[in-house]
Amino acid sequence: MRSFFTCLTVLFLSQPVLSQTTVSGNQSGTWTAAGSPYLVVGEIAVPAGLSLTIEPGVEVTFQGHYKFIVNGYLQAEGTEADSIFFTTDNQSTGWGGIRIDSDDITDLSFCRIEYGKTAGEYPDMHGGGLALLGSDAVVSNCVFADNDATGNDNGMGGAVYASGTGGVTETLTSFTDCLFIRNHCYGEGGAIKFTGDNFTEITRCEFILNDCLYGGGAISFYSVFGTKLTNCLFADNYTMYGNGGAMNTLGMGNTLYVINCTLSDNSAVTGDGGGFNLAYANAYFVNSIVYDNPGMYSDDVNLDFGGFAEINYCDLAMPSGATGSHNFHLDPQFVDPAGLFYQLRESSPCIDTGIALFILEGDTLVNLSPEQYYGSAPDLGAYEYDPGTGIGELVVGSQTGYGLLQNYPNPFCSSTAISYLLESDSHVSIEVYNLLGQLVRTLADSDLPAGSGSVIWDGRDSSGRTVNSGAYIIRLQSGALVSSRTIVLLN
């Protein structure tokens, strides 16, 4: 799995403004890059029976708190080089989010949905960025950032609210290679609230710094069936007054599968299950890491009323009442949790300790071929350790596992922290270059101690002037070690 630091870097390269188009009311046809940005000056809708296609590179900017209602078919498919933005010109008031009530399956890829805010009565109080109201969507390579569902001191699903999605026997709604960051809600599900959904698949997604007041800092599940989470990271999410710092279940008959996931540094500030609280649910964990998730009354995984867990080949503290085997509870030795780098170090006990084929009661939960992992067995957690690079697909330009780590945040607007890992005490230079190879700024040129550290770049050159938006190269040199990374600045 590539982390969001690398796989989404190119999503946000600035596009030249060629023209602009003002829109309101019913919409269909195609929104083109040539007509971008699209300035939304009133509520917009795709009527039933009609379709709207949004081309790569389009920016949709809401000039007020207007909703984007979809009763027909919406296809918003960007590319790695040209993403699609849904944003607002006023972050404090936000916009009404994309609200889908349609028989068609919406397609969203390489989109950034940000600063959506709920307002009003049900269902408009739920789903800051996206609401799936008995409707399905295939969502991939998207970023949900800074969305909020707290209107009128109510609301669930800070980024996404999904109700009644999925088929009777098949997956219709899925989230793949997405990042959910800094989303918030008043009620349950800081990033996502699922209600009565079937067979949802969440694959290679990262949930970071999301929060809520009343349960499921990242995700809250209510009476869902067959939900499968694979190769996902949950880090630094929290709930203030409820249970489940990362995830929480409510309702009846929940069934979930947690495969090769990492849950760490989540918290239930005044509740149970700092990582995952299971109430009226059957959950099956394989090849996962659940470590250092504090709760006021119970840490990591808590089996609440009606909760059951079958846990195999995991690094976690077994909760009372759970069953399973081949588990242990040891420090997984992440690269740098403080810098949100949850890849494994070479000495991690989680390397080569998973299982490639796992069948439970006739259901195949894990089926990996040798080409899908390194070593003698799969690793635990979201990131497979790559012995070629040294740190789980993280370090570029170093075959030893030392050098530059990814900056955070990336892309960034005002400043970014650039982390590094040094094998020994040495003289280190860290420099910023533009894509023409010209030196922009020297961030470090001194003797530094072994271990991890970081420097800050504020987007200015050596003369103190703010540089233009775009991609820049960070270069670290320490003796014979040379390591470089590409970062993106948005002004």
Helices and strands as residue ranges (DSSP letters): H 4-7, G 9-12, E 21-26, E 29-31, G 33-35, E 38-46, E 51-54, E 59-62, E 68-70, E 73-77, E 84-88, E 98-100, E 106-109, E 111-114, E 130-133, E 137-140, E 143-145, E 148-149, G 151-153, E 160-163, E 174-176, E 179-181, E 184-185, E 192-195, E 201-203, E 206-208, E 211-212, E 219-222, E 227-230, E 233-235, E 238-239, E 247-250, E 254-259, E 262-264, E 267-268, E 276-278, E 281-286, E 289-291, E 301-303, E 307-312, E 334-336, G 337-339, E 341-344, E 357-360, E 363-367, G 370-372, E 403-404, E 416-422, E 426-433, E 439-448, E 451-457, E 470-478, E 481-489
